[in-house]
């Protein structure tokens, strides 16, 4: 029994990047070695190859890689000339990087609420945010839906509003690349879509990285220019203000190898999520997907009754089971964003979710015995 107790409290990784590393093994080593051999560390041949494979994977005409998920969001905003006096609508229940890029280009983020079930931007709140922006004398330019925890936002509903208001739709798919809505993949659902290759993402590399996806040829050309210091046809021909946002060649080589197994990993994540939901749906509020969409399950996030989260987290921690809170404070309540407008009527769902959500371990290599241990601990913690 003592031996069993020791095993049952052994720490479980929240995201097991090392398991994937063991699977890929020599393939990653060889890919990096090829870059070390040709020594084209900036914009080497692997970058172009990675872009072609990313575009083919999701069906977008253009995939433009860049240095981070943050740069991926900044580049299209710069390409559209969005800046001071302009308003960009963002959800508040997300990582603050979504609003950060709006402020970085000098524009004003206007915060909208999210849907109670999907956790994604609520189009009714978007409509109220539009009225709020106008009340502040701002020029409405764009909306950034965020595909939180792996499930795509309601892009059809957002697009309807965007057409009526002439808004640019920039999808923040840092957590959802690989998901689908009916027969369309993330990367083709908005005017432009961005993703992140941060190591903990479903498709991550061994450092920072990101990409912009679009079918707009002109936008793609401008994004590529801005990514490399605003260069034109030649390196020292500067046609616009840009930045250094290029993707590292070694990371591109890693990405190519990871993309080869990505579809299998998505299937594994979905299988794990379904096991969680089947086992936990009777004791807590589990994630719900729209009938017409899939998720890549960047996080598996449950909701607990108000006031029970701290004890729940402590109970699981004592058993070696990690949890994470995404996100404990909505962006509009962060000190850096207190001065920015909030949609008329406030953001009650975002504020409520921030106090109730907690994420369980989720990755493609979570085996059934380990998952069963997590499930049993969750059920016991919630029934106690």
SEGUMAR-245985 format. One record per residue (C-alpha): x negated, y, z; residue in three letters. Coordinates in steps of 0.001 Angstrom, whole numbers, plus 500000, padded with zeros to 6 digits. Each point is the difference from the previous one (the first is absolute). Last residue first. Example, Ala and Ser with C-alpha at 12.3 -4.5 7.8 and 13.67 -1.06 7.14 Angstrom:
486330498940507140SER;501370496560500660ALA;
//
This chain:
516135515995499432UNK;501708499252496708UNK;497981502555498048UNK;496609498918501306UNK;500869496323499554UNK;501081500497496404UNK;496919502035499185UNK;497658497449501574UNK;501693497147498132UNK;499718501862496700UNK;496330500799500527UNK;499172496351500801UNK;502029498912496990UNK;497977502386497845UNK;496781498417501215UNK;501323496496499303UNK;501338501142496597UNK;496790501526498641UNK;499543503758499582UNK;497761500191496928UNK;502085502402497903UNK;500111502636502725UNK;502403501163502684UNK;499591500323503772UNK;503096501649501507UNK;501063503629499624UNK;501912502046502578UNK;502863502417499467UNK;502178501607502686UNK;498726503445500992UNK;498887501143496535UNK;503208498544498621UNK;502102502420502055UNK;498093503086498902UNK;500096498987496353UNK;503727499274500271UNK;500764503343501661UNK;498280502179497390UNK;501623503413500312UNK;503320501279498687UNK;498413502194497350UNK;496801498421498749UNK;496879500933501947UNK;497736502909499076UNK;496307500160500934UNK;498613501658503129UNK;499776496851502117UNK;497785498282497426UNK;496539500044501629UNK;501433499189503439UNK;501775496848498755UNK;503763500196500507UNK;500818500382496283UNK;497782496992499317UNK;502053497584502068UNK;498295498767503204UNK;499344496386500952UNK;499703498797496372UNK;499395497174499170UNK;499440498392503389UNK;497675497026499940UNK;500058496570501629UNK;497301497597501086UNK;500606496529501454UNK;497404498842502512UNK;502591498883502556UNK;499556503061502223UNK;500426502130496870UNK;503400498442499394UNK;501275501020503435UNK;498477503474499751UNK;501656500666496634UNK;503397498868501320UNK;499662502101503149UNK;499226503103497950UNK;502769499308497484UNK;502969499576502306UNK;501094503621500392UNK;502406500108497060UNK;500981496556498793UNK;497350498524497714UNK;499580500349496260UNK;497880497648497886UNK;497211500723497543UNK;498194497520497787UNK;497368502199498400UNK;498506500172496520UNK;502843497649499191UNK;499608499804496218UNK;503703500702499668UNK;502583498994497430UNK;502972501812498543UNK;503508499601498611UNK;501737498651503086UNK;498577502776502170UNK;497719498645502674UNK;500693499900503724UNK;497367500026502729UNK;500817498282503328UNK;502111501378502852UNK;499423497709502980UNK;501017496711501601UNK;502055498169497345UNK;497901501220497075UNK;496814498726501586UNK;499564496494498592UNK;501474500505496530UNK;498445503454499717UNK;496512498822500946UNK;500191497033497624UNK;501156502318497178UNK;497081502351500682UNK;497513497126499824UNK;501391498824496651UNK;499895503559498663UNK;496398500431501097UNK;499048496715498331UNK;501667501014496736UNK;498173503342500086UNK;496735498144500620UNK;500537497830496930UNK;500612503110497866UNK;496842501614501408UNK;497645497124499192UNK;498392501450496858UNK;500467503557501324UNK;497483499253502735UNK;497260499260497475UNK;500628503182498016UNK;500210502030503205UNK;496537498919501137UNK;498495501152496695UNK;501879503289500279UNK;498608500422503528UNK;496482499564498630UNK;500739502559497281UNK;501160502677502473UNK;503170501791498963UNK;499633503657499046UNK;501654502849501883UNK;497397502753499818UNK;502254503003499600UNK;501559502141497316UNK;500595503570498940UNK;500609500079496247UNK;498150499919496650UNK;496460499262501198UNK;497764498873497111UNK;496850498714501701UNK;500922496321499718UNK;501487500316496531UNK;503505499852498555UNK;501473501880502926UNK;498887499789503608UNK;502261500999502871UNK;497578498744502653UNK;500398496345499031UNK;503410499099501475UNK;501407503251498603UNK;499288498815496458UNK;501482496553500518UNK;503122501571501531UNK;500297502352497014UNK;499859497145497493UNK;502483497929501986UNK;502460502906500161UNK;499817500429496242UNK;500540496298499314UNK;502982499652502343UNK;500573496282500666UNK;498560500366503488UNK;497981498206502665UNK;497529501694502369UNK;497453497914501893UNK;498253499704503335UNK;496753499193501748UNK;498360499868503402UNK;497774497196501208UNK;499779496247499529UNK;503001499722497684UNK;503707499708500712UNK;503053498547498284UNK;502441499348502869UNK;498478503014501781UNK;497623499474502941UNK;496847500660497932UNK;501190503380498642UNK;500888499447496350UNK;502643502707499919UNK;502802500566497544UNK;501494502772497934UNK;502963500241497688UNK;500776502558497310UNK;503269500962498350UNK;501510497255502154UNK;500953496305499761UNK;497153498729497781UNK;497241499446502562UNK;502166497740502135UNK;501248497378497593UNK;503186499918497960UNK;502255496998499343UNK;502249500504503055UNK;497982502267502288UNK;496568498456500488UNK;497160499858502520UNK;496302499660499089UNK;498983503407501315UNK;502167500624503073UNK;497937501428502869UNK;498131502858498325UNK;502963500353497649UNK;500516503747500416UNK;502194500745497000UNK;499690503456498487UNK;503278501271498543UNK;499724503398498286UNK;503162502031500580UNK;502251501569497380UNK;502857500412502515UNK;502606497883498201UNK;497380497599498707UNK;498442499677503446UNK;503360499254501619UNK;500624497121497610UNK;496388498872500303UNK;500322499708503784UNK;503037497728499619UNK;498205497791497500UNK;496797500058502056UNK;501629498448503069UNK;496711499377501809UNK;497889496938499312UNK;499453497544502887UNK;496436499454501261UNK;499958501478503524UNK;501270503380498784UNK;500316500686496318UNK;499599503773500369UNK;502072502381497872UNK;498078503165499072UNK;502243502765498637UNK;498849502810497734UNK;500207503631498888UNK;502545501975501972UNK;498920503648500069UNK;500246501295503558UNK;502174502847501304UNK;500409498406503424UNK;503720499442499429UNK;499116498361496719UNK;497817497502501811UNK;502773499265502500UNK;502558499434497239UNK;497625497524498348UNK;499405498352503370UNK;503762499445500307UNK;500031498177496663UNK;496976497966501075UNK;501884499146503214UNK;502754498442497921UNK;497324498225497942UNK;498654498272503125UNK;496269499268499686UNK;499007496458500911UNK;500427498248503381UNK;502081497364498099UNK;502679499609502676UNK;500521503429501602UNK;499126502005496891UNK;497390502714500394UNK;500079503703500855UNK;498574502838497948UNK;497068502310500716UNK;499120503008497864UNK;496295500049499203UNK;498830503455498926UNK;497416500470497252UNK;496372501062500401UNK;498452497001498227UNK;498877498600503365UNK;503451500561501523UNK;501574497637497494UNK;497178497498500469UNK;500564499934503762UNK;503690499240499647UNK;499347496482498738UNK;496898499632502179UNK;502240500316503069UNK;500777496289499973UNK;503745499528499633UNK;503276500930501666UNK;500083503647498945UNK;501083499418496424UNK;498614502492497491UNK;501508502828497918UNK;497516502221498170UNK;500498503762500024UNK;498075502579497999UNK;498943503473501142UNK;496327499083499987UNK;499149496965497825UNK;501258497498497454UNK;498182500288496674UNK;501306496666498737UNK;496462498599499729UNK;499260501185503528UNK;502987498071501333UNK;498998497029497836UNK;496448499972501461UNK;500894500545503666UNK;501977496774500375UNK;497288497747498563UNK;497412502004501934UNK;501741498950503210UNK;500089496375498885UNK;496261500170499617UNK;497105500447497548UNK;501896499761496739UNK;501360497540497466UNK;502117501122497058UNK;502558497435498845UNK;501789501005496793UNK;502738498377497933UNK;501557498354503038UNK;501021496342499810UNK;499182499038503581UNK;497224497446499451UNK;498991501352496592UNK;499296503444501447UNK;497981498481502842UNK;498046497834497558UNK;499112502927497748UNK;498986502146502961UNK;497806497250501410UNK;498228499609496653UNK;499369503750499759UNK;498521500020503490UNK;498023496788499422UNK;498107501658497135UNK;498291502512502304UNK;501677503225501061UNK;497361500677502696UNK;497786497085501079UNK;498665499166496576UNK;497104497946501426UNK;500276497144497442UNK;498698497359502401UNK;501563501404503166UNK;503323500097498191UNK;499647496357499015UNK;499027499134503570UNK;503255501504501272UNK;502021497692497770UNK;497831497007500917UNK;500489500546503728UNK;503747500478499541UNK;500335496751498038UNK;497733498211502492UNK;502465500288502856UNK;503514500691498766UNK;501629497769502613UNK;497635501011502786UNK;500607503681499285UNK;503747499372500082UNK;499659498549503477UNK;497771502900501071UNK;502663502577499182UNK;502248498474502665UNK;502520502717500846UNK;501280500019503601UNK;497331497500501006UNK;501119497505502654UNK;498150499929503319UNK;499912496615501781UNK;502823499833502557UNK;501569496756498797UNK;496615498293499627UNK;498990500655503608UNK;503384498875501273UNK;499769496753498012UNK;496581499291501538UNK;501426500584503456UNK;502858497622499238UNK;
//
